[in-house]
């Protein structure tokens, strides 16, 4: 196995927080217990996916708020909040509030574009304004500006016994510098770099066309280089890579069989760009920590970063997540040069 050029500095994990629609509390409680376990194991961050009108986390900000009261050190992030569903002013208030509750541990990850399946939800989401909503990067700029303390109102002062601020309250110092952008294309990576944001690059990227290279690692490497070329911090700009990684060191034979079937079912979609948007999926990485580390060191995208947010597979049992996270923290992470936080 080749030695790492730079030891991994930050190790995080990402969960979708699946739940049973007939008993949603159980799944949410499992997610919070997974975050608590992550802190106990020394992970640097726990990140939440965002799923609207599905059986996954629909309100990661609310889940992060709960997690702030059950943890004291681990960073909490979103990967990502689709801003097409959000009012930037209200979201700025929510994020600032949770960041204050956490002691400055929140890392909001966001993206733009029309809401998924917009045709079916537009009447419920924007019954009066759907045709004029702006789903462009301007939504991110509004959010960042409001969190930084730019005016949200033309009035500041006292009316009767009530005092009004002209900017978002509470103000969370430093939160604006911890905002990440989830980029899938070279263009969005370039824009995020120009804005001075941090970059979340995941297991899904946008290929230029159906005949473009199908080597995911090559595309991710190019995306990261494009981002850093535009960022004021250049090569020091923060990038976090997120792949689906499943170490099997302490897995039972039954778990190994389950994991292998999961990966096998998902592998065909990695052969070529999918759908009208030409989305390319990264292969899942399954094996012992030594095998996973060898695959990562051979990955051009991984070699560009010193922090990762490995995505947990969908639909597994709580015991599976305990095994996977424990192997990540006690075996895979150290094999990559990472040390748990205390």
N, C-alpha and C positions, 0 to 999 in steps of 0.2 A: 504494500500500500504506500503510495507516495506521501511524503510528509507535507503538512499544510504550510503554505507560504506565510500565512498570517493566522494565528490561533483565533478561533471563533470567540468573539467578545460577548455577544448577547444571544441567548437561546430563549425563544418564546414558542407558544403553541396557539393554534386557532381552532375554535369549536363553533359548530353551527347551533348547538344547544337543542337537539331534536327532542320532541315530546309527543306524547299520545294526546290527540285532540280530546279524548274522553276524560283524561286525567292530566291536564297540563302542568299541575304543580310538581308532579314527580320529576318530569324532565327538567324543569327549571331548577329544582333543588339539586338534581344531579350535576347540572352545569356549575352551580355555586360550589358544590363539594369538589368538583374537578379543579376549580380555580384555587380553592383552599389547599388542595393537594399540591398544585403547582408551586404555590408559595413555600410549602413545607419542603419540597424537593429542591428549591433554590432556583427555579426558573426566573428569568428576568421579566417576562411579560406573559399575560394571558389576553388573548384577542378574541373578539366575538364577531361572527358573521352576522349578516342582516337578511332576514327573509320576511317579506310582506305576504300576507294571505297564504302562508304555508305553515308547516308544523316545525318551525325553527324560530329562532329569536327574532321577534318583530320589533322589539324595543331594546336594543343593546344599551342605550343610555340608562334605562331603568335597571337593567341587570347589573351594569357597572356600579350604579348607586348602591345596590344591595351588596355587591362584592366589596365595596369600600369599607363596609361595616364588619366584614368577616376576614379581612386581610389588613396588613399594615405596611407591607413593603413592595409586593409585586406590582409592576406597572400594568395598567388596564387599557386596552385599545379596541378600536372597531375597524374591521376590514371587510367591507367598508360600508359607511352610511351613504345610500344613494340620495343625493340632495334633491332629486326630482320629486321626492315625497315630502320634502321638508320646507318650512319657512326658516330662512337663515337667522332671523332675529330670535325666534323662539328657540331654535336649536342652540344658538349661542348662549342663551340664558341657561338652558339645561346643562350644556357641557361645562360651563363655568361653575355652576352649582356643584356638579359631581366632582369637578377637579378640586374645588375647595374642600369638599367632604373627604376626598382621598388624600389630601396633603400634597397635591401637585403630581399625581401619578397617572393622569389621563393622557392617552395618545389617540386623538380622533383621526381616523382614516376615512376619507370621503371620496366620492366620485360624482360625475355629472352624466347628463343624458336623460331622455324621456324615461319615465317609470316603466319597468318591465310589464309587458302586457297592458300597455297604456289604454288601448282601445276599450278593454273590458272594465277598467277601473276609473276612467276619466270622469264619469258622471258622479261617482262617489267622492273622488279626490278633489277635482276642480270643476264643479258643476257650472260655475259662472265664468271661469277665467281660463279654461283649458286651451283655448285657441291663442291666448296671448302670453301664457307662461313662458319664461325664459329658462331653458334647461341647459344653458351653456356654462362655460367657465365663470361667467359673471356671478353665478350663485356661490361658487367657492370664494371669489374675491370679496363678496358681501359678507360671508361668514367670517373670514379671516379678519377683515376690517373691523367688524363689530366686536369680535373677541379681543382685538388689540385695544379697543377703546374708542374707535371712531364714533362720532355722534349717531345716535339712533333716533333722536328727537330734536326738535328745534326749541324745546323748552327745558329749562333747568331752574328750579326754585321751589318756593313753598307756597302752597295753596291751603289756607286754613291751617290745619295741624299736620297736613301731609307734605312730605318733602319728596321732590322728584329729581331724578338724575337725567342727564341727556345721553348717557351711554349705559351699556349693559351692566346690570348688577346681579350677582356680585362680580366684581372684576377679578379675574384669575391671572395673576402675573405669570408670564412664561408659557401659558397655555397655547398662545398663537404660534410659538416656536416649536410646538410639539404636534403640529398638524401634518398629516401625511396625505398623499394623493395616490389612489389606486389606479395606476396607468396600465392600459392593455396595448396601446399602440405607440409607435415611435413619436407621433405627433403629440400625444398627451404626456409622454415622458419629457419631451422637449419643453412643453408649456410648464409643467410642474417644476422643472429645473429653473426656468426663467423666473418663476415666482418665488424661488427660494424655499419651496416646500420639501419635505422628505418624501422618498419614493417607496411605495409598496408594490413590489412585483411578485406576482403569484404564479399559480400553476396553469394560468390561462393567458394567452397572448393573442394579439390580432396579427395574422399574417397578411402580407401585402396583397396576396391573391391566391387562388387555388393551386397555382403552379409555383408559388414561392417555396423556399426551403422548408422542409418539414422537420429540421433539426431544431428542437425547442431551445436547447442550450445556446445555440448560435444566435437565435433571435433575441433571447433574453440578454445575452452579453451585449449585443448591439443596442438594445433598449437602455441598458444601464450606462453605457458609454455616451449615448445621446443625451441622457439626463444630466450627467455630470459635466458634459461639455457646456451646458447652458447654466448650470448652478453657480452662484457666487462662490461657493466653497470648493468647487471643482472636485478633485479626487476625494476630498474629505466629506462630500455631501453624503448624508445618511441614506442608505438603501437597505431595505430588508427583503430578503427572498423568502417566498413561501411555497414549498412543495408538499405533496402528500408523502409522508415518510412513516413507515411502519417497522420499527425494530422488533425482532422476535426472540431476543435472547432468553427471556424467561416465560415465553408464551407456552401454553399447553399444546399438545398435538391438535386438540379441537380448535383452539384459537388459530393456530398456524393454517389449518385447512380453511377456516372461515376467511382469513386474511387473503390467502392465495386465490380463493374464489372471487373475492371482491376485486382484487387487482386484475384478474383475468377478464372479468366482465367489463372493466373500464378501459382495458388496453386498446381495443379496436379503434376507439375514437382518437387515439394519439397518432394514427398513421398518416392523417392528412387534415388540413383545415376543414372545419365543420360549419355548415350553415351559410346564410347569405353574408354574415359578417366575417367569414373566414377565420373563425376562432380556432386556435391550435392549443391542444391540451398536453401538458407534460405527462410523461409516464409516471405512475406511482413507483416509489422505491420501497421494496420489501426485502427483508433479510436480517441477518445478524448485524449488530452494530459495526463490526469490521466490514461486512459486505456493503452496508449502507454508506459508510464513510468512504470506501473506495469509489463507489458510484458518484458521490458528491464531489470528491476531489477531481474526478474526471469531467465534471460539469462546468462549462465555461461561465455560466451565470453564477454558480456558487463561488467560484474562484474570485469573483468581483466584489464580494461582500464580506463583512465580518459580523453580521447579525442576521438571524433567520427567525421566521415564525412558521414552524412546521404545522401543516393542517392535519387535524385529526380526521379520520375517515367518517363518513356519514353512517348513521343507523346502527352503530355498535352498542354493546351493552356497557354499563358502567364499569364492570370488572375489566373489560377489554381496555378501556381508557386508562384505568389505573395501571395495568401492565405496560401499556405503550408509553405513558408518561414516565413511569418509573425507569423503564429501560432507556428512554431518552436522557433522563437526568443522571442516571448512575453509570451508564455504559457509553451510549452514543455521544453525548455531549463531551465527556472527558476524552474520548477518542478523537474528537475534532479540536481538542486543545482548550475546551471551555471548562470553567470552574463554576460550580453553583454559588449563588449569592446567599449570604447568611443574614 
